[in-house]
Amino acid sequence: MAKIIAIVNQKGGVGKTTTCVNLAAALTEAGKQVLLCDFDPQANATSGIGVDKTVSKGIYEVVIGDVPAADAVVRTRYGDVLPSNKALAGAGIELITMERREFLLRDALGSLQGQYDYIFIDCPPSLELLTLNALCAADGILVPVQGEYFALEGLSDLMNTVRLVRRSLNPRLELEGVLLTMFDGRTNLALQVAEEVKHYFPGKVYATVIPRNVRLSEAPSHGKPITSYDRSSRGAEAYTALAAEFLKRQAK
């Protein structure tokens, strides 16, 4: 059965989607069966991996409608994708009146779990009903943290939410790891942030850090993960190393 990991941080612009796309692609390249579930209405993970975000069948139609999850999966050379589209923007309101509203994503992914090694959920930058669905569906969370001044702001809110979800809705939810992103090791500030994060999350911070990298920010506009767009870039090397470290942790 696939391990389901939500990539989550309610702060925007910290590298959630970049991590979701590139880690999924690197693990696929390493021979794993991977599904990327884009659960963000912006659908950036969908387009970032080369799938048309105007698709008629996506995760919205699976969760809110009656489309079987298997019918909405799009296969790419970088891994399989459950795409998002703009219809997902209204799902937070529609979910409010639905039965078992917190578990609809879990139910949808359950039918696919036997086909994959890992399922990654790209979450929206907020702690609302879509993100709650992702936390109820997941076995663990991976938290990207930007190497900048406000990096730790809001993390306590996120971890409080995780504790509440674990207590009342999903007791198996664990912190998979914390990933430092947009990192510039030449600055004292970035190094201080890294020390703070390691202090708050002992043993959970990945040794691999994701640097600031122009090629990494260019890749999504070409609909490719960084390992396909520019394999020799620092960003590609970092995500390849992250995939190796991730797999090493899973083997323990």
C-alpha positions as CSV (number, residue, x, y, z in Angstrom):
1,M,0.0,0.0,0.0
2,A,1.3,3.5,-0.9
3,K,2.5,5.7,1.8
4,I,0.6,9.0,1.5
5,I,2.5,12.2,2.3
6,A,1.0,15.7,2.4
7,I,3.4,18.5,1.5
8,V,2.1,21.3,3.6
9,N,2.8,24.7,5.1
10,Q,0.1,27.4,5.4
11,K,2.7,30.0,4.4
12,G,2.7,30.6,0.7
13,G,5.8,30.7,-1.5
14,V,7.9,28.3,0.5
15,G,8.5,25.7,-2.2
16,K,5.6,23.2,-1.6
17,T,4.7,22.8,-5.2
18,T,8.3,22.8,-6.4
19,T,9.1,20.1,-3.8
20,C,6.0,18.0,-4.7
21,V,6.8,18.0,-8.5
22,N,10.5,17.5,-8.2
23,L,10.6,14.9,-5.4
24,A,7.8,12.9,-7.2
25,A,9.8,13.0,-10.5
26,A,13.1,12.1,-8.8
27,L,11.5,9.1,-7.1
28,T,9.9,8.0,-10.3
29,E,13.3,8.2,-12.0
30,A,14.6,6.1,-9.1
31,G,12.2,3.3,-10.1
32,K,9.3,4.0,-7.6
33,Q,5.7,4.1,-8.5
34,V,4.6,7.6,-7.6
35,L,1.3,9.5,-7.8
36,L,1.2,13.3,-7.4
37,C,-2.2,14.5,-6.2
38,D,-2.6,18.3,-6.8
39,F,-5.0,19.5,-4.2
40,D,-4.3,23.2,-4.6
41,P,-6.9,25.2,-6.7
42,Q,-4.0,27.1,-8.3
43,A,-3.1,23.8,-10.1
44,N,0.6,24.8,-10.3
45,A,1.8,21.2,-9.7
46,T,-0.5,20.0,-12.5
47,S,1.0,22.4,-15.1
48,G,4.5,22.2,-13.6
49,I,4.6,18.5,-14.5
50,G,3.3,19.1,-18.0
51,V,-0.4,18.3,-17.6
52,D,-3.1,20.7,-18.9
53,K,-4.8,22.4,-16.0
54,T,-8.1,22.7,-18.0
55,V,-8.6,19.0,-17.8
56,S,-12.3,18.0,-17.5
57,K,-11.6,15.2,-15.0
58,G,-9.5,16.0,-12.0
59,I,-9.4,15.6,-8.2
60,Y,-12.4,18.0,-7.9
61,E,-14.6,15.7,-10.0
62,V,-13.4,12.7,-7.9
63,V,-13.9,14.2,-4.5
64,I,-17.1,16.2,-5.2
65,G,-18.5,14.3,-8.1
66,D,-18.8,10.6,-8.9
67,V,-15.8,10.2,-11.1
68,P,-13.7,7.1,-10.1
69,A,-10.2,8.2,-9.1
70,A,-8.6,5.8,-11.6
71,D,-10.4,7.6,-14.4
72,A,-8.9,10.9,-13.5
73,V,-5.3,9.8,-13.3
74,V,-3.0,11.2,-16.0
75,R,0.1,9.3,-16.8
76,T,3.3,11.2,-17.6
77,R,7.0,10.2,-18.0
78,Y,7.6,11.9,-14.6
79,G,5.0,10.0,-12.7
80,D,1.2,9.8,-12.5
81,V,-0.9,12.8,-11.7
82,L,-4.3,13.4,-10.2
83,P,-4.7,16.9,-11.7
84,S,-6.3,20.0,-10.2
85,N,-8.4,22.6,-12.1
86,K,-10.1,25.9,-11.2
87,A,-13.3,24.1,-10.1
88,L,-11.4,23.1,-6.9
89,A,-11.5,26.7,-5.8
90,G,-15.1,26.3,-4.7
91,A,-14.7,22.9,-3.1
92,G,-14.0,24.3,0.4
93,I,-17.5,25.7,0.5
94,E,-19.2,22.7,-1.1
95,L,-17.5,20.3,1.3
96,I,-19.1,22.0,4.3
97,T,-22.5,20.4,3.8
98,M,-21.2,16.9,2.8
99,E,-21.1,13.9,5.0
100,R,-17.7,12.7,6.2
101,R,-16.4,15.9,4.7
102,E,-12.9,15.6,6.3
103,F,-12.4,12.1,4.7
104,L,-13.4,12.5,1.1
105,L,-9.9,12.8,-0.2
106,R,-8.8,9.7,1.9
107,D,-11.7,7.8,0.4
108,A,-10.7,8.9,-3.1
109,L,-7.1,7.9,-2.7
110,G,-7.9,4.6,-1.0
111,S,-8.9,3.0,-4.2
112,L,-5.4,3.8,-5.7
113,Q,-3.2,3.0,-2.8
114,G,-2.4,-0.5,-4.0
115,Q,-0.9,0.7,-7.3
116,Y,1.8,3.0,-5.9
117,D,4.8,3.2,-3.5
118,Y,4.1,6.8,-2.6
119,I,1.3,9.4,-3.1
120,F,2.2,13.0,-2.6
121,I,-0.5,15.6,-2.0
122,D,0.3,19.2,-2.9
123,C,-1.7,21.3,-0.4
124,P,-3.0,24.9,-0.7
125,P,-1.3,27.6,1.4
126,S,-3.9,27.7,4.2
127,L,-5.3,25.6,7.0
128,E,-8.8,25.2,5.7
129,L,-11.0,22.2,4.7
130,L,-8.9,21.2,1.7
131,T,-5.8,21.0,3.8
132,L,-7.7,19.2,6.5
133,N,-8.8,16.6,4.0
134,A,-5.1,16.2,3.0
135,L,-4.1,15.7,6.7
136,C,-6.8,13.2,7.2
137,A,-5.7,11.2,4.1
138,A,-2.0,11.3,4.9
139,D,0.3,9.0,6.8
140,G,2.8,11.8,7.2
141,I,3.5,15.4,6.4
142,L,6.6,17.0,4.7
143,V,7.0,20.6,5.6
144,P,9.1,22.9,3.4
145,V,10.5,25.8,5.3
146,Q,12.0,28.8,3.6
147,G,15.5,29.9,4.8
148,E,14.4,33.4,5.7
149,Y,13.3,35.6,8.6
150,F,9.6,34.6,8.8
151,A,10.3,30.9,8.2
152,L,9.1,29.8,11.7
153,E,6.1,32.1,11.7
154,G,2.9,30.0,11.5
155,L,4.8,26.7,12.0
156,S,3.4,26.4,15.6
157,D,-0.1,26.9,14.2
158,L,0.5,24.1,11.7
159,M,1.9,21.7,14.3
160,N,-1.1,22.5,16.6
161,T,-3.4,21.6,13.7
162,V,-1.5,18.4,13.2
163,R,-1.8,17.5,16.9
164,L,-5.6,18.1,16.8
165,V,-6.0,16.1,13.6
166,R,-4.0,13.2,15.1
167,R,-6.0,13.3,18.3
168,S,-9.5,13.3,16.8
169,L,-9.4,12.4,13.1
170,N,-6.2,10.6,12.0
171,P,-4.1,9.0,14.8
172,R,-1.5,7.7,12.3
173,L,-0.4,11.2,11.1
174,E,3.3,11.8,11.6
175,L,5.9,14.4,10.8
176,E,7.8,12.9,7.9
177,G,10.4,15.6,7.7
178,V,11.2,19.3,7.4
179,L,12.9,20.6,4.3
180,L,14.9,23.8,4.1
181,T,14.1,25.5,0.8
182,M,15.4,28.6,-1.1
183,F,18.5,28.3,1.1
184,D,21.5,30.6,0.7
185,G,24.2,29.2,3.0
186,R,26.3,32.3,2.5
187,T,24.1,34.4,4.8
188,N,24.1,34.3,8.5
189,L,20.4,34.6,8.6
190,A,19.9,31.4,6.6
191,L,22.2,29.6,8.9
192,Q,20.4,30.9,12.0
193,V,17.1,29.8,10.6
194,A,18.5,26.4,9.9
195,E,19.7,26.1,13.5
196,E,16.2,27.3,14.8
197,V,14.4,24.7,12.7
198,K,16.7,21.9,13.8
199,H,16.1,23.0,17.4
200,Y,12.3,22.9,17.0
201,F,12.3,19.6,15.0
202,P,15.2,17.5,16.3
203,G,16.0,14.6,14.0
204,K,13.4,15.6,11.5
205,V,15.2,18.1,9.3
206,Y,16.6,16.7,6.1
207,A,20.3,17.0,5.6
208,T,19.7,17.9,2.0
209,V,18.8,21.6,1.5
210,I,17.2,23.1,-1.6
211,P,19.2,26.2,-2.8
212,R,18.0,29.3,-4.4
213,N,18.3,28.4,-8.1
214,V,17.2,30.3,-11.2
215,R,16.8,27.1,-13.3
216,L,14.6,25.7,-10.6
217,S,12.2,28.6,-10.9
218,E,12.3,28.4,-14.7
219,A,11.4,24.7,-15.0
220,P,7.6,25.0,-14.2
221,S,7.0,27.3,-17.2
222,H,8.3,24.5,-19.4
223,G,6.1,21.9,-17.8
224,K,9.1,19.9,-16.7
225,P,10.6,18.9,-13.4
226,I,14.1,20.2,-12.9
227,T,15.8,16.9,-13.5
228,S,14.4,16.9,-17.0
229,Y,14.8,20.7,-17.6
230,D,18.4,21.0,-16.5
231,R,19.9,17.9,-15.0
232,S,23.2,19.6,-14.3
233,S,21.7,22.5,-12.3
234,R,22.2,22.8,-8.5
235,G,18.4,22.5,-8.1
236,A,18.4,19.1,-9.9
237,E,21.3,17.8,-7.9
238,A,19.5,18.9,-4.7
239,Y,16.2,17.1,-5.5
240,T,18.0,14.0,-6.6
241,A,19.9,14.0,-3.3
242,L,16.6,14.6,-1.4
243,A,15.0,11.6,-3.1
244,A,17.9,9.4,-2.1
245,E,17.8,10.7,1.5
246,F,14.0,10.2,1.5
247,L,14.3,6.6,0.4
248,K,17.1,6.0,2.9
249,R,14.8,7.2,5.7
250,Q,11.9,5.0,4.5
251,A,14.2,1.9,4.7
252,K,14.9,2.4,8.4
